[in-house]
Amino acid sequence: MGLISTVGIVLHPERDCKGVIGRITDWARARNAQVLGVPGEVARIDGDVTAVEPEDLAERADLIVSLGGDGTMLRAMRLTCRRRTPVLGVNLGRLGFLAEIDIPDLDAALCAIDEHRFTIETRTGLQATAGGVNSVAFNDVALARVPGHGLIVVEVCVEDNPFVRYAADAVVVATPTGSTAYSFSAGGPIISPNAEGLLVTPVAPHSAFNRALFLSPQEKLALRVLPTSGAVAVEADGRLIGHVSPGDVLDLAALPAAASVVRLGQTTFYQRAQRRLRLTGSAEAG
């Protein structure tokens, strides 16, 4: 008996996914499997896809298929947070870090997963809490300067002890997954997705200490907005989730193995990083 009896799909918000969805529904129909999607997305397509509420998608599906890029993949991972429903990333555009296959490989990939010929790569999540409101990210949570206002001034507290203050355009707290996103553009290091921990990186810092920090997932991390700070926006995986003010504290906690990503052994993380970041090796001394 195959592994997959129900497939959930998560769609890119703008790209035309009808053709690839047809391939999924044809594959499922031949195996008496069901295909599920969330209501707002199912309404965009014509096909044998049953609408379920987002909170039920990961509960009912044996596999989630993300159709899009890294942003779509991150949303699929948030939907499956802590349920560990495997997520297969199908790339519909530019090469991303998270997608495992391209469209031509879809049928073979579904068969391989159905026949248990795949591995799982777990991903650390990141929970941000401020004022009793929780949000989960898989790339990063950032405190960012609101345009037209002054620099943000943030105190980094580890295990309830103040460690360092940053005056910067933003302070990014990234998972290993997110180390190649906003944090990387700010000069942070590339971290293996097999590592566990949280990376704190200042963006355009105006302070004497301008280095990133890497903390273990067990260490308690908080960012305190200091009285001299300008207006501060809070973003999770690039989504604006709210604002904080001087005196507010943003608590951050790692969520180990909060999501599961399907790997079929076609490429490694380092191969994807080389291609995406156009790495060609170190320059030789002349």
Disulfide bonds with the S-S distance in Angstrom:
none
